[in-house]
Amino acid sequence: MLTLYFAPGSSSMAPHIALHEIGCPFEPRPLSFHNHETRTPEFRALNPPGKVPVLVVDGRPIPEVLAILTYLARAYPDAGLLPRDDLVAEAQALAWMSFIASTVHPVRKQGLEVARSTYQMVDDMLGEKDWVVDGRYSIADIHLFRLFWRFRRSLDPGPGEFPNLVRHYDRMMARPAVRKTIEIESAIGYQLPA
Ligand SMILES: N[C@@H](CCC(=O)N[C@@H](CS)C(=O)NCC(=O)O)C(=O)O
């Protein structure tokens, strides 16, 4: 049994998308930042820092986007969310996600200039590839998409900026799992800081 604790539009959007890509049943548990629902003792028992996402698998909690996405990709290999036949490509997907979590995620709070230069680096790293690893869709694309989705909404880059990331964003937005996740989360309502 899978249970996803999430807050609409936050980091938890990435595992939410992955669950829809896989199509496996799960129990959705939306939490409200406004009502401090990530600060309750019950939630902190699952993840002491009080952050979403958390995926509970048969009573055992997994925090952190990278770990949840990797778990889902490996537990449901038929969904093709991680390269199966190529250890280097798999490691490259993990490298992207580690970089996204440690370097790209924090920049939103470091001001527009730092954010712009970091996203410019990511745009260059992505280049003209359709997908971040070897041109094959993977969990690294889901992780990257959620960050850029948030960046576009909060810092509103100008037209023509980050062309590779914008094409990646458009490609992601064409996926039914992404549209379904956004439909569900926007209906609950976003409570994201500016
Ligand atoms: N390193 C964590 C970051 C998770 C995170 O920052 N979650 C934020 C939402 S985007 C959160 O729950 N914030 C609530 C809080 O800090 O009170 C991951 O990759 O899962």
PDBQT file of the ligand as one rigid body, heavy atoms in Angstrom, charges set to zero:
ROOT
HETATM    1  N1  LIG A 201      15.242  18.019   0.104  1.00  0.00    +0.000 N 
HETATM    2  C1  LIG A 201      13.814  17.863   0.182  1.00  0.00    +0.000 C 
HETATM    3  C2  LIG A 201      13.159  19.213   0.085  1.00  0.00    +0.000 C 
HETATM    4  C3  LIG A 201      11.696  19.148   0.390  1.00  0.00    +0.000 C 
HETATM    5  C4  LIG A 201      11.137  20.528   0.638  1.00  0.00    +0.000 C 
HETATM    6  O1  LIG A 201      11.845  21.534   0.626  1.00  0.00    +0.000 OA
HETATM    7  N2  LIG A 201       9.822  20.579   0.853  1.00  0.00    +0.000 N 
HETATM    8  C5  LIG A 201       9.186  21.844   1.123  1.00  0.00    +0.000 C 
HETATM    9  C6  LIG A 201       8.162  22.189   0.055  1.00  0.00    +0.000 C 
HETATM   10  S1  LIG A 201       8.921  22.450  -1.520  1.00  0.00    +0.000 SA
HETATM   11  C7  LIG A 201       8.426  21.763   2.429  1.00  0.00    +0.000 C 
HETATM   12  O2  LIG A 201       7.824  20.773   2.759  1.00  0.00    +0.000 OA
HETATM   13  N3  LIG A 201       8.437  22.839   3.166  1.00  0.00    +0.000 N 
HETATM   14  C8  LIG A 201       7.655  22.949   4.370  1.00  0.00    +0.000 C 
HETATM   15  C9  LIG A 201       8.428  23.551   5.460  1.00  0.00    +0.000 C 
HETATM   16  O3  LIG A 201       9.651  23.680   5.356  1.00  0.00    +0.000 OA
HETATM   17  O4  LIG A 201       7.771  23.925   6.413  1.00  0.00    +0.000 OA
HETATM   18  C10 LIG A 201      13.337  16.931  -0.929  1.00  0.00    +0.000 C 
HETATM   19  O5  LIG A 201      14.014  16.832  -1.973  1.00  0.00    +0.000 OA
HETATM   20  O6  LIG A 201      12.293  16.280  -0.763  1.00  0.00    +0.000 OA
ENDROOT
TORSDOF 0
